[in-house]
Amino acid sequence: MLLEVRHEAEVRKMERVLRTYGCLTRDRLLEFSGADRWPALDAFHRALDEAVAAGRIRRLGTDLYQLPDGADTNSAIGYVP
């Protein structure tokens, strides 16, 4: 898998997790996204840092993350209105 494609898939996975759970710590986001099983050891931190820099994930304080205001929070898998 190309690095760019894998990276995009990793960011999308984190976005789906945040749609489902809302605000999470870095450790919980890593756990719930399954990043401990991603092929590169630093992939989670690199993808998260880049997603924050791009405005796709919002950092709250030192260790909390959520989707930015206005993000589509109703498209998570299993969402029931």
mmCIF file of the N, C-alpha and C atoms, coordinates in Angstrom:
data_MODEL
# 
_entry.id   MODEL 
# 
loop_
_atom_site.group_PDB 
_atom_site.id 
_atom_site.type_symbol 
_atom_site.label_atom_id 
_atom_site.label_alt_id 
_atom_site.label_comp_id 
_atom_site.label_asym_id 
_atom_site.label_entity_id 
_atom_site.label_seq_id 
_atom_site.pdbx_PDB_ins_code 
_atom_site.Cartn_x 
_atom_site.Cartn_y 
_atom_site.Cartn_z 
_atom_site.occupancy 
_atom_site.B_iso_or_equiv 
_atom_site.pdbx_formal_charge 
_atom_site.auth_seq_id 
_atom_site.auth_comp_id 
_atom_site.auth_asym_id 
_atom_site.auth_atom_id 
_atom_site.pdbx_PDB_model_num 
ATOM 1   N N  . MET A 1 1  ? 0.851   -1.179 0.000  1.00 0.00 ? 1  MET A N  1 
ATOM 2   C CA . MET A 1 1  ? 0.000   0.000  0.000  1.00 0.00 ? 1  MET A CA 1 
ATOM 3   C C  . MET A 1 1  ? 0.893   1.237  0.000  1.00 0.00 ? 1  MET A C  1 
ATOM 4   N N  . LEU A 1 2  ? 0.590   2.186  -0.849 1.00 0.00 ? 2  LEU A N  1 
ATOM 5   C CA . LEU A 1 2  ? 1.351   3.416  -0.882 1.00 0.00 ? 2  LEU A CA 1 
ATOM 6   C C  . LEU A 1 2  ? 1.238   4.141  0.450  1.00 0.00 ? 2  LEU A C  1 
ATOM 7   N N  . LEU A 1 3  ? 2.322   4.810  0.818  1.00 0.00 ? 3  LEU A N  1 
ATOM 8   C CA . LEU A 1 3  ? 2.360   5.518  2.094  1.00 0.00 ? 3  LEU A CA 1 
ATOM 9   C C  . LEU A 1 3  ? 1.241   6.546  2.213  1.00 0.00 ? 3  LEU A C  1 
ATOM 10  N N  . GLU A 1 4  ? 0.981   7.306  1.146  1.00 0.00 ? 4  GLU A N  1 
ATOM 11  C CA . GLU A 1 4  ? -0.054  8.338  1.192  1.00 0.00 ? 4  GLU A CA 1 
ATOM 12  C C  . GLU A 1 4  ? -1.442  7.729  1.394  1.00 0.00 ? 4  GLU A C  1 
ATOM 13  N N  . VAL A 1 5  ? -1.682  6.608  0.736  1.00 0.00 ? 5  VAL A N  1 
ATOM 14  C CA . VAL A 1 5  ? -2.974  5.933  0.855  1.00 0.00 ? 5  VAL A CA 1 
ATOM 15  C C  . VAL A 1 5  ? -3.146  5.380  2.270  1.00 0.00 ? 5  VAL A C  1 
ATOM 16  N N  . ARG A 1 6  ? -2.090  4.760  2.781  1.00 0.00 ? 6  ARG A N  1 
ATOM 17  C CA . ARG A 1 6  ? -2.159  4.218  4.146  1.00 0.00 ? 6  ARG A CA 1 
ATOM 18  C C  . ARG A 1 6  ? -2.353  5.338  5.165  1.00 0.00 ? 6  ARG A C  1 
ATOM 19  N N  . HIS A 1 7  ? -1.634  6.434  4.968  1.00 0.00 ? 7  HIS A N  1 
ATOM 20  C CA . HIS A 1 7  ? -1.748  7.569  5.886  1.00 0.00 ? 7  HIS A CA 1 
ATOM 21  C C  . HIS A 1 7  ? -3.179  8.116  5.887  1.00 0.00 ? 7  HIS A C  1 
ATOM 22  N N  . GLU A 1 8  ? -3.768  8.274  4.709  1.00 0.00 ? 8  GLU A N  1 
ATOM 23  C CA . GLU A 1 8  ? -5.152  8.766  4.626  1.00 0.00 ? 8  GLU A CA 1 
ATOM 24  C C  . GLU A 1 8  ? -6.106  7.804  5.319  1.00 0.00 ? 8  GLU A C  1 
ATOM 25  N N  . ALA A 1 9  ? -5.894  6.511  5.154  1.00 0.00 ? 9  ALA A N  1 
ATOM 26  C CA . ALA A 1 9  ? -6.738  5.515  5.814  1.00 0.00 ? 9  ALA A CA 1 
ATOM 27  C C  . ALA A 1 9  ? -6.600  5.609  7.329  1.00 0.00 ? 9  ALA A C  1 
ATOM 28  N N  . GLU A 1 10 ? -5.398  5.874  7.817  1.00 0.00 ? 10 GLU A N  1 
ATOM 29  C CA . GLU A 1 10 ? -5.171  6.004  9.262  1.00 0.00 ? 10 GLU A CA 1 
ATOM 30  C C  . GLU A 1 10 ? -5.899  7.228  9.816  1.00 0.00 ? 10 GLU A C  1 
ATOM 31  N N  . VAL A 1 11 ? -5.821  8.338  9.107  1.00 0.00 ? 11 VAL A N  1 
ATOM 32  C CA . VAL A 1 11 ? -6.509  9.560  9.549  1.00 0.00 ? 11 VAL A CA 1 
ATOM 33  C C  . VAL A 1 11 ? -8.017  9.340  9.537  1.00 0.00 ? 11 VAL A C  1 
ATOM 34  N N  . ARG A 1 12 ? -8.530  8.729  8.480  1.00 0.00 ? 12 ARG A N  1 
ATOM 35  C CA . ARG A 1 12 ? -9.973  8.461  8.417  1.00 0.00 ? 12 ARG A CA 1 
ATOM 36  C C  . ARG A 1 12 ? -10.421 7.541  9.538  1.00 0.00 ? 12 ARG A C  1 
ATOM 37  N N  . LYS A 1 13 ? -9.602  6.584  9.899  1.00 0.00 ? 13 LYS A N  1 
ATOM 38  C CA . LYS A 1 13 ? -9.936  5.688  11.019 1.00 0.00 ? 13 LYS A CA 1 
ATOM 39  C C  . LYS A 1 13 ? -10.056 6.495  12.314 1.00 0.00 ? 13 LYS A C  1 
ATOM 40  N N  . MET A 1 14 ? -9.115  7.397  12.544 1.00 0.00 ? 14 MET A N  1 
ATOM 41  C CA . MET A 1 14 ? -9.180  8.234  13.750 1.00 0.00 ? 14 MET A CA 1 
ATOM 42  C C  . MET A 1 14 ? -10.422 9.116  13.721 1.00 0.00 ? 14 MET A C  1 
ATOM 43  N N  . GLU A 1 15 ? -10.769 9.657  12.565 1.00 0.00 ? 15 GLU A N  1 
ATOM 44  C CA . GLU A 1 15 ? -11.974 10.481 12.454 1.00 0.00 ? 15 GLU A CA 1 
ATOM 45  C C  . GLU A 1 15 ? -13.226 9.657  12.772 1.00 0.00 ? 15 GLU A C  1 
ATOM 46  N N  . ARG A 1 16 ? -13.295 8.432  12.271 1.00 0.00 ? 16 ARG A N  1 
ATOM 47  C CA . ARG A 1 16 ? -14.452 7.566  12.572 1.00 0.00 ? 16 ARG A CA 1 
ATOM 48  C C  . ARG A 1 16 ? -14.547 7.277  14.061 1.00 0.00 ? 16 ARG A C  1 
ATOM 49  N N  . VAL A 1 17 ? -13.414 7.019  14.689 1.00 0.00 ? 17 VAL A N  1 
ATOM 50  C CA . VAL A 1 17 ? -13.412 6.755  16.133 1.00 0.00 ? 17 VAL A CA 1 
ATOM 51  C C  . VAL A 1 17 ? -13.908 7.981  16.892 1.00 0.00 ? 17 VAL A C  1 
ATOM 52  N N  . LEU A 1 18 ? -13.445 9.156  16.521 1.00 0.00 ? 18 LEU A N  1 
ATOM 53  C CA . LEU A 1 18 ? -13.879 10.372 17.201 1.00 0.00 ? 18 LEU A CA 1 
ATOM 54  C C  . LEU A 1 18 ? -15.346 10.677 16.939 1.00 0.00 ? 18 LEU A C  1 
ATOM 55  N N  . ARG A 1 19 ? -15.859 10.330 15.765 1.00 0.00 ? 19 ARG A N  1 
ATOM 56  C CA . ARG A 1 19 ? -17.302 10.496 15.521 1.00 0.00 ? 19 ARG A CA 1 
ATOM 57  C C  . ARG A 1 19 ? -18.100 9.612  16.468 1.00 0.00 ? 19 ARG A C  1 
ATOM 58  N N  . THR A 1 20 ? -17.589 8.442  16.732 1.00 0.00 ? 20 THR A N  1 
ATOM 59  C CA . THR A 1 20 ? -18.292 7.483  17.589 1.00 0.00 ? 20 THR A CA 1 
ATOM 60  C C  . THR A 1 20 ? -18.191 7.843  19.067 1.00 0.00 ? 20 THR A C  1 
ATOM 61  N N  . TYR A 1 21 ? -17.004 8.195  19.519 1.00 0.00 ? 21 TYR A N  1 
ATOM 62  C CA . TYR A 1 21 ? -16.766 8.383  20.952 1.00 0.00 ? 21 TYR A CA 1 
ATOM 63  C C  . TYR A 1 21 ? -16.695 9.830  21.398 1.00 0.00 ? 21 TYR A C  1 
ATOM 64  N N  . GLY A 1 22 ? -16.564 10.759 20.476 1.00 0.00 ? 22 GLY A N  1 
ATOM 65  C CA . GLY A 1 22 ? -16.462 12.166 20.853 1.00 0.00 ? 22 GLY A CA 1 
ATOM 66  C C  . GLY A 1 22 ? -15.050 12.519 21.258 1.00 0.00 ? 22 GLY A C  1 
ATOM 67  N N  . CYS A 1 23 ? -14.885 13.132 22.385 1.00 0.00 ? 23 CYS A N  1 
ATOM 68  C CA . CYS A 1 23 ? -13.594 13.590 22.877 1.00 0.00 ? 23 CYS A CA 1 
ATOM 69  C C  . CYS A 1 23 ? -12.848 12.428 23.539 1.00 0.00 ? 23 CYS A C  1 
ATOM 70  N N  . LEU A 1 24 ? -11.583 12.225 23.130 1.00 0.00 ? 24 LEU A N  1 
ATOM 71  C CA . LEU A 1 24 ? -10.781 11.132 23.674 1.00 0.00 ? 24 LEU A CA 1 
ATOM 72  C C  . LEU A 1 24 ? -9.374  11.615 24.009 1.00 0.00 ? 24 LEU A C  1 
ATOM 73  N N  . THR A 1 25 ? -8.739  10.922 24.946 1.00 0.00 ? 25 THR A N  1 
ATOM 74  C CA . THR A 1 25 ? -7.321  11.151 25.185 1.00 0.00 ? 25 THR A CA 1 
ATOM 75  C C  . THR A 1 25 ? -6.526  10.528 24.042 1.00 0.00 ? 25 THR A C  1 
ATOM 76  N N  . ARG A 1 26 ? -5.282  10.920 23.918 1.00 0.00 ? 26 ARG A N  1 
ATOM 77  C CA . ARG A 1 26 ? -4.406  10.362 22.888 1.00 0.00 ? 26 ARG A CA 1 
ATOM 78  C C  . ARG A 1 26 ? -4.311  8.846  23.037 1.00 0.00 ? 26 ARG A C  1 
ATOM 79  N N  . ASP A 1 27 ? -4.154  8.365  24.267 1.00 0.00 ? 27 ASP A N  1 
ATOM 80  C CA . ASP A 1 27 ? -4.038  6.920  24.497 1.00 0.00 ? 27 ASP A CA 1 
ATOM 81  C C  . ASP A 1 27 ? -5.297  6.167  24.093 1.00 0.00 ? 27 ASP A C  1 
ATOM 82  N N  . ARG A 1 28 ? -6.465  6.716  24.403 1.00 0.00 ? 28 ARG A N  1 
ATOM 83  C CA . ARG A 1 28 ? -7.725  6.057  24.027 1.00 0.00 ? 28 ARG A CA 1 
ATOM 84  C C  . ARG A 1 28 ? -7.930  6.102  22.514 1.00 0.00 ? 28 ARG A C  1 
ATOM 85  N N  . LEU A 1 29 ? -7.565  7.205  21.884 1.00 0.00 ? 29 LEU A N  1 
ATOM 86  C CA . LEU A 1 29 ? -7.676  7.301  20.434 1.00 0.00 ? 29 LEU A CA 1 
ATOM 87  C C  . LEU A 1 29 ? -6.773  6.258  19.775 1.00 0.00 ? 29 LEU A C  1 
ATOM 88  N N  . LEU A 1 30 ? -5.570  6.102  20.294 1.00 0.00 ? 30 LEU A N  1 
ATOM 89  C CA . LEU A 1 30 ? -4.655  5.078  19.785 1.00 0.00 ? 30 LEU A CA 1 
ATOM 90  C C  . LEU A 1 30 ? -5.276  3.692  19.949 1.00 0.00 ? 30 LEU A C  1 
ATOM 91  N N  . GLU A 1 31 ? -5.795  3.411  21.126 1.00 0.00 ? 31 GLU A N  1 
ATOM 92  C CA . GLU A 1 31 ? -6.388  2.101  21.416 1.00 0.00 ? 31 GLU A CA 1 
ATOM 93  C C  . GLU A 1 31 ? -7.606  1.826  20.535 1.00 0.00 ? 31 GLU A C  1 
ATOM 94  N N  . PHE A 1 32 ? -8.555  2.767  20.507 1.00 0.00 ? 32 PHE A N  1 
ATOM 95  C CA . PHE A 1 32 ? -9.815  2.535  19.790 1.00 0.00 ? 32 PHE A CA 1 
ATOM 96  C C  . PHE A 1 32 ? -9.636  2.525  18.269 1.00 0.00 ? 32 PHE A C  1 
ATOM 97  N N  . SER A 1 33 ? -8.579  3.169  17.773 1.00 0.00 ? 33 SER A N  1 
ATOM 98  C CA . SER A 1 33 ? -8.329  3.166  16.330 1.00 0.00 ? 33 SER A CA 1 
ATOM 99  C C  . SER A 1 33 ? -7.513  1.947  15.901 1.00 0.00 ? 33 SER A C  1 
ATOM 100 N N  . GLY A 1 34 ? -7.038  1.170  16.870 1.00 0.00 ? 34 GLY A N  1 
ATOM 101 C CA . GLY A 1 34 ? -6.246  -0.015 16.544 1.00 0.00 ? 34 GLY A CA 1 
ATOM 102 C C  . GLY A 1 34 ? -4.843  0.322  16.075 1.00 0.00 ? 34 GLY A C  1 
ATOM 103 N N  . ALA A 1 35 ? -4.380  1.515  16.392 1.00 0.00 ? 35 ALA A N  1 
ATOM 104 C CA . ALA A 1 35 ? -3.085  1.981  15.901 1.00 0.00 ? 35 ALA A CA 1 
ATOM 105 C C  . ALA A 1 35 ? -1.914  1.163  16.429 1.00 0.00 ? 35 ALA A C  1 
ATOM 106 N N  . ASP A 1 36 ? -2.121  0.439  17.520 1.00 0.00 ? 36 ASP A N  1 
ATOM 107 C CA . ASP A 1 36 ? -1.042  -0.412 18.022 1.00 0.00 ? 36 ASP A CA 1 
ATOM 108 C C  . ASP A 1 36 ? -0.729  -1.553 17.059 1.00 0.00 ? 36 ASP A C  1 
ATOM 109 N N  . ARG A 1 37 ? -1.622  -1.780 16.091 1.00 0.00 ? 37 ARG A N  1 
ATOM 110 C CA . ARG A 1 37 ? -1.401  -2.826 15.093 1.00 0.00 ? 37 ARG A CA 1 
ATOM 111 C C  . ARG A 1 37 ? -1.038  -2.263 13.723 1.00 0.00 ? 37 ARG A C  1 
ATOM 112 N N  . TRP A 1 38 ? -0.864  -0.946 13.615 1.00 0.00 ? 38 TRP A N  1 
ATOM 113 C CA . TRP A 1 38 ? -0.475  -0.344 12.341 1.00 0.00 ? 38 TRP A CA 1 
ATOM 114 C C  . TRP A 1 38 ? 0.976   -0.722 12.048 1.00 0.00 ? 38 TRP A C  1 
ATOM 115 N N  . PRO A 1 39 ? 1.353   -0.810 10.768 1.00 0.00 ? 39 PRO A N  1 
ATOM 116 C CA . PRO A 1 39 ? 2.676   -1.340 10.411 1.00 0.00 ? 39 PRO A CA 1 
ATOM 117 C C  . PRO A 1 39 ? 3.873   -0.524 10.897 1.00 0.00 ? 39 PRO A C  1 
ATOM 118 N N  . ALA A 1 40 ? 3.767   0.788  10.926 1.00 0.00 ? 40 ALA A N  1 
ATOM 119 C CA . ALA A 1 40 ? 4.887   1.625  11.372 1.00 0.00 ? 40 ALA A CA 1 
ATOM 120 C C  . ALA A 1 40 ? 4.676   2.064  12.810 1.00 0.00 ? 40 ALA A C  1 
ATOM 121 N N  . LEU A 1 41 ? 5.736   1.999  13.604 1.00 0.00 ? 41 LEU A N  1 
ATOM 122 C CA . LEU A 1 41 ? 5.626   2.311  15.030 1.00 0.00 ? 41 LEU A CA 1 
ATOM 123 C C  . LEU A 1 41 ? 5.187   3.742  15.294 1.00 0.00 ? 41 LEU A C  1 
ATOM 124 N N  . ASP A 1 42 ? 5.646   4.686  14.488 1.00 0.00 ? 42 ASP A N  1 
ATOM 125 C CA . ASP A 1 42 ? 5.306   6.089  14.732 1.00 0.00 ? 42 ASP A CA 1 
ATOM 126 C C  . ASP A 1 42 ? 4.158   6.584  13.852 1.00 0.00 ? 42 ASP A C  1 
ATOM 127 N N  . ALA A 1 43 ? 3.480   5.685  13.152 1.00 0.00 ? 43 ALA A N  1 
ATOM 128 C CA . ALA A 1 43 ? 2.418   6.084  12.220 1.00 0.00 ? 43 ALA A CA 1 
ATOM 129 C C  . ALA A 1 43 ? 1.290   6.834  12.923 1.00 0.00 ? 43 ALA A C  1 
ATOM 130 N N  . PHE A 1 44 ? 0.888   6.379  14.099 1.00 0.00 ? 44 PHE A N  1 
ATOM 131 C CA . PHE A 1 44 ? -0.211  7.021  14.813 1.00 0.00 ? 44 PHE A CA 1 
ATOM 132 C C  . PHE A 1 44 ? 0.135   8.468  15.144 1.00 0.00 ? 44 PHE A C  1 
ATOM 133 N N  . HIS A 1 45 ? 1.282   8.689  15.746 1.00 0.00 ? 45 HIS A N  1 
ATOM 134 C CA . HIS A 1 45 ? 1.659   10.043 16.162 1.00 0.00 ? 45 HIS A CA 1 
ATOM 135 C C  . HIS A 1 45 ? 1.844   10.961 14.963 1.00 0.00 ? 45 HIS A C  1 
ATOM 136 N N  . ARG A 1 46 ? 2.438   10.450 13.899 1.00 0.00 ? 46 ARG A N  1 
ATOM 137 C CA . ARG A 1 46 ? 2.640   11.247 12.688 1.00 0.00 ? 46 ARG A CA 1 
ATOM 138 C C  . ARG A 1 46 ? 1.288   11.599 12.052 1.00 0.00 ? 46 ARG A C  1 
ATOM 139 N N  . ALA A 1 47 ? 0.411   10.613 11.932 1.00 0.00 ? 47 ALA A N  1 
ATOM 140 C CA . ALA A 1 47 ? -0.904  10.849 11.323 1.00 0.00 ? 47 ALA A CA 1 
ATOM 141 C C  . ALA A 1 47 ? -1.737  11.807 12.180 1.00 0.00 ? 47 ALA A C  1 
ATOM 142 N N  . LEU A 1 48 ? -1.704  11.635 13.490 1.00 0.00 ? 48 LEU A N  1 
ATOM 143 C CA . LEU A 1 48 ? -2.467  12.509 14.374 1.00 0.00 ? 48 LEU A CA 1 
ATOM 144 C C  . LEU A 1 48 ? -1.939  13.940 14.301 1.00 0.00 ? 48 LEU A C  1 
ATOM 145 N N  . ASP A 1 49 ? -0.637  14.113 14.353 1.00 0.00 ? 49 ASP A N  1 
ATOM 146 C CA . ASP A 1 49 ? -0.055  15.459 14.272 1.00 0.00 ? 49 ASP A CA 1 
ATOM 147 C C  . ASP A 1 49 ? -0.419  16.145 12.959 1.00 0.00 ? 49 ASP A C  1 
ATOM 148 N N  . GLU A 1 50 ? -0.364  15.396 11.859 1.00 0.00 ? 50 GLU A N  1 
ATOM 149 C CA . GLU A 1 50 ? -0.703  15.978 10.561 1.00 0.00 ? 50 GLU A CA 1 
ATOM 150 C C  . GLU A 1 50 ? -2.198  16.276 10.454 1.00 0.00 ? 50 GLU A C  1 
ATOM 151 N N  . ALA A 1 51 ? -3.045  15.418 11.037 1.00 0.00 ? 51 ALA A N  1 
ATOM 152 C CA . ALA A 1 51 ? -4.489  15.662 11.014 1.00 0.00 ? 51 ALA A CA 1 
ATOM 153 C C  . ALA A 1 51 ? -4.835  16.910 11.817 1.00 0.00 ? 51 ALA A C  1 
ATOM 154 N N  . VAL A 1 52 ? -4.153  17.117 12.933 1.00 0.00 ? 52 VAL A N  1 
ATOM 155 C CA . VAL A 1 52 ? -4.363  18.325 13.737 1.00 0.00 ? 52 VAL A CA 1 
ATOM 156 C C  . VAL A 1 52 ? -3.906  19.556 12.947 1.00 0.00 ? 52 VAL A C  1 
ATOM 157 N N  . ALA A 1 53 ? -2.741  19.468 12.330 1.00 0.00 ? 53 ALA A N  1 
ATOM 158 C CA . ALA A 1 53 ? -2.212  20.599 11.555 1.00 0.00 ? 53 ALA A CA 1 
ATOM 159 C C  . ALA A 1 53 ? -3.123  20.947 10.380 1.00 0.00 ? 53 ALA A C  1 
ATOM 160 N N  . ALA A 1 54 ? -3.774  19.938 9.797  1.00 0.00 ? 54 ALA A N  1 
ATOM 161 C CA . ALA A 1 54 ? -4.670  20.164 8.657  1.00 0.00 ? 54 ALA A CA 1 
ATOM 162 C C  . ALA A 1 54 ? -6.074  20.576 9.086  1.00 0.00 ? 54 ALA A C  1 
ATOM 163 N N  . GLY A 1 55 ? -6.348  20.561 10.400 1.00 0.00 ? 55 GLY A N  1 
ATOM 164 C CA . GLY A 1 55 ? -7.664  20.947 10.897 1.00 0.00 ? 55 GLY A CA 1 
ATOM 165 C C  . GLY A 1 55 ? -8.704  19.838 10.834 1.00 0.00 ? 55 GLY A C  1 
ATOM 166 N N  . ARG A 1 56 ? -8.281  18.621 10.591 1.00 0.00 ? 56 ARG A N  1 
ATOM 167 C CA . ARG A 1 56 ? -9.224  17.497 10.507 1.00 0.00 ? 56 ARG A CA 1 
ATOM 168 C C  . ARG A 1 56 ? -9.561  16.943 11.879 1.00 0.00 ? 56 ARG A C  1 
ATOM 169 N N  . ILE A 1 57 ? -8.645  17.117 12.845 1.00 0.00 ? 57 ILE A N  1 
ATOM 170 C CA . ILE A 1 57 ? -8.853  16.723 14.235 1.00 0.00 ? 57 ILE A CA 1 
ATOM 171 C C  . ILE A 1 57 ? -8.414  17.911 15.082 1.00 0.00 ? 57 ILE A C  1 
ATOM 172 N N  . ARG A 1 58 ? -9.155  18.165 16.137 1.00 0.00 ? 58 ARG A N  1 
ATOM 173 C CA . ARG A 1 58 ? -8.882  19.311 17.000 1.00 0.00 ? 58 ARG A CA 1 
ATOM 174 C C  . ARG A 1 58 ? -8.267  18.839 18.312 1.00 0.00 ? 58 ARG A C  1 
ATOM 175 N N  . ARG A 1 59 ? -7.176  19.478 18.695 1.00 0.00 ? 59 ARG A N  1 
ATOM 176 C CA . ARG A 1 59 ? -6.515  19.175 19.966 1.00 0.00 ? 59 ARG A CA 1 
ATOM 177 C C  . ARG A 1 59 ? -7.067  20.104 21.041 1.00 0.00 ? 59 ARG A C  1 
ATOM 178 N N  . LEU A 1 60 ? -7.428  19.526 22.168 1.00 0.00 ? 60 LEU A N  1 
ATOM 179 C CA . LEU A 1 60 ? -7.939  20.291 23.307 1.00 0.00 ? 60 LEU A CA 1 
ATOM 180 C C  . LEU A 1 60 ? -6.968  20.126 24.466 1.00 0.00 ? 60 LEU A C  1 
ATOM 181 N N  . GLY A 1 61 ? -6.242  21.145 24.789 1.00 0.00 ? 61 GLY A N  1 
ATOM 182 C CA . GLY A 1 61 ? -5.294  21.040 25.885 1.00 0.00 ? 61 GLY A CA 1 
ATOM 183 C C  . GLY A 1 61 ? -4.107  20.163 25.517 1.00 0.00 ? 61 GLY A C  1 
ATOM 184 N N  . THR A 1 62 ? -3.590  19.452 26.502 1.00 0.00 ? 62 THR A N  1 
ATOM 185 C CA . THR A 1 62 ? -2.371  18.681 26.278 1.00 0.00 ? 62 THR A CA 1 
ATOM 186 C C  . THR A 1 62 ? -2.611  17.253 25.815 1.00 0.00 ? 62 THR A C  1 
ATOM 187 N N  . ASP A 1 63 ? -3.801  16.693 26.064 1.00 0.00 ? 63 ASP A N  1 
ATOM 188 C CA . ASP A 1 63 ? -3.964  15.264 25.779 1.00 0.00 ? 63 ASP A CA 1 
ATOM 189 C C  . ASP A 1 63 ? -5.357  14.867 25.308 1.00 0.00 ? 63 ASP A C  1 
ATOM 190 N N  . LEU A 1 64 ? -6.194  15.821 24.936 1.00 0.00 ? 64 LEU A N  1 
ATOM 191 C CA . LEU A 1 64 ? -7.546  15.497 24.483 1.00 0.00 ? 64 LEU A CA 1 
ATOM 192 C C  . LEU A 1 64 ? -7.726  15.877 23.015 1.00 0.00 ? 64 LEU A C  1 
ATOM 193 N N  . TYR A 1 65 ? -8.522  15.065 22.301 1.00 0.00 ? 65 TYR A N  1 
ATOM 194 C CA . TYR A 1 65 ? -8.758  15.276 20.875 1.00 0.00 ? 65 TYR A CA 1 
ATOM 195 C C  . TYR A 1 65 ? -10.228 15.078 20.565 1.00 0.00 ? 65 TYR A C  1 
ATOM 196 N N  . GLN A 1 66 ? -10.723 15.847 19.593 1.00 0.00 ? 66 GLN A N  1 
ATOM 197 C CA . GLN A 1 66 ? -12.091 15.696 19.115 1.00 0.00 ? 66 GLN A CA 1 
ATOM 198 C C  . GLN A 1 66 ? -12.139 16.181 17.670 1.00 0.00 ? 66 GLN A C  1 
ATOM 199 N N  . LEU A 1 67 ? -13.264 15.933 17.018 1.00 0.00 ? 67 LEU A N  1 
ATOM 200 C CA . LEU A 1 67 ? -13.446 16.474 15.680 1.00 0.00 ? 67 LEU A CA 1 
ATOM 201 C C  . LEU A 1 67 ? -13.670 17.974 15.794 1.00 0.00 ? 67 LEU A C  1 
ATOM 202 N N  . PRO A 1 68 ? -13.274 18.728 14.785 1.00 0.00 ? 68 PRO A N  1 
ATOM 203 C CA . PRO A 1 68 ? -13.473 20.184 14.849 1.00 0.00 ? 68 PRO A CA 1 
ATOM 204 C C  . PRO A 1 68 ? -14.955 20.542 14.800 1.00 0.00 ? 68 PRO A C  1 
ATOM 205 N N  . ASP A 1 69 ? -15.281 21.730 15.268 1.00 0.00 ? 69 ASP A N  1 
ATOM 206 C CA . ASP A 1 69 ? -16.655 22.222 15.180 1.00 0.00 ? 69 ASP A CA 1 
ATOM 207 C C  . ASP A 1 69 ? -17.099 22.191 13.723 1.00 0.00 ? 69 ASP A C  1 
ATOM 208 N N  . GLY A 1 70 ? -18.331 21.756 13.509 1.00 0.00 ? 70 GLY A N  1 
ATOM 209 C CA . GLY A 1 70 ? -18.860 21.695 12.158 1.00 0.00 ? 70 GLY A CA 1 
ATOM 210 C C  . GLY A 1 70 ? -18.565 20.400 11.427 1.00 0.00 ? 70 GLY A C  1 
ATOM 211 N N  . ALA A 1 71 ? -17.813 19.501 12.044 1.00 0.00 ? 71 ALA A N  1 
ATOM 212 C CA . ALA A 1 71 ? -17.525 18.213 11.405 1.00 0.00 ? 71 ALA A CA 1 
ATOM 213 C C  . ALA A 1 71 ? -18.798 17.378 11.375 1.00 0.00 ? 71 ALA A C  1 
ATOM 214 N N  . ASP A 1 72 ? -18.911 16.524 10.379 1.00 0.00 ? 72 ASP A N  1 
ATOM 215 C CA . ASP A 1 72 ? -20.078 15.647 10.235 1.00 0.00 ? 72 ASP A CA 1 
ATOM 216 C C  . ASP A 1 72 ? -19.987 14.533 11.270 1.00 0.00 ? 72 ASP A C  1 
ATOM 217 N N  . THR A 1 73 ? -20.709 14.685 12.363 1.00 0.00 ? 73 THR A N  1 
ATOM 218 C CA . THR A 1 73 ? -20.664 13.692 13.436 1.00 0.00 ? 73 THR A CA 1 
ATOM 219 C C  . THR A 1 73 ? -21.754 12.638 13.301 1.00 0.00 ? 73 THR A C  1 
ATOM 220 N N  . ASN A 1 74 ? -22.569 12.727 12.279 1.00 0.00 ? 74 ASN A N  1 
ATOM 221 C CA . ASN A 1 74 ? -23.660 11.760 12.114 1.00 0.00 ? 74 ASN A CA 1 
ATOM 222 C C  . ASN A 1 74 ? -23.340 10.668 11.102 1.00 0.00 ? 74 ASN A C  1 
ATOM 223 N N  . SER A 1 75 ? -22.107 10.578 10.643 1.00 0.00 ? 75 SER A N  1 
ATOM 224 C CA . SER A 1 75 ? -21.806 9.596  9.617  1.00 0.00 ? 75 SER A CA 1 
ATOM 225 C C  . SER A 1 75 ? -21.003 8.413  10.139 1.00 0.00 ? 75 SER A C  1 
ATOM 226 N N  . ALA A 1 76 ? -20.929 8.262  11.438 1.00 0.00 ? 76 ALA A N  1 
ATOM 227 C CA . ALA A 1 76 ? -20.206 7.126  11.991 1.00 0.00 ? 76 ALA A CA 1 
ATOM 228 C C  . ALA A 1 76 ? -20.937 5.817  11.675 1.00 0.00 ? 76 ALA A C  1 
ATOM 229 N N  . ILE A 1 77 ? -20.169 4.778  11.509 1.00 0.00 ? 77 ILE A N  1 
ATOM 230 C CA . ILE A 1 77 ? -20.766 3.470  11.265 1.00 0.00 ? 77 ILE A CA 1 
ATOM 231 C C  . ILE A 1 77 ? -21.596 3.099  12.481 1.00 0.00 ? 77 ILE A C  1 
ATOM 232 N N  . GLY A 1 78 ? -22.805 2.660  12.236 1.00 0.00 ? 78 GLY A N  1 
ATOM 233 C CA . GLY A 1 78 ? -23.665 2.258  13.336 1.00 0.00 ? 78 GLY A CA 1 
ATOM 234 C C  . GLY A 1 78 ? -24.433 3.398  13.968 1.00 0.00 ? 78 GLY A C  1 
ATOM 235 N N  . TYR A 1 79 ? -24.366 4.582  13.395 1.00 0.00 ? 79 TYR A N  1 
ATOM 236 C CA . TYR A 1 79 ? -25.087 5.720  13.951 1.00 0.00 ? 79 TYR A CA 1 
ATOM 237 C C  . TYR A 1 79 ? -26.584 5.507  13.825 1.00 0.00 ? 79 TYR A C  1 
ATOM 238 N N  . VAL A 1 80 ? -27.281 5.734  14.924 1.00 0.00 ? 80 VAL A N  1 
ATOM 239 C CA . VAL A 1 80 ? -28.744 5.639  14.919 1.00 0.00 ? 80 VAL A CA 1 
ATOM 240 C C  . VAL A 1 80 ? -29.278 6.958  15.444 1.00 0.00 ? 80 VAL A C  1 
ATOM 241 N N  . PRO A 1 81 ? -30.060 7.697  14.633 1.00 0.00 ? 81 PRO A N  1 
ATOM 242 C CA . PRO A 1 81 ? -30.564 9.012  15.070 1.00 0.00 ? 81 PRO A CA 1 
ATOM 243 C C  . PRO A 1 81 ? -31.557 8.878  16.221 1.00 0.00 ? 81 PRO A C  1 
# 
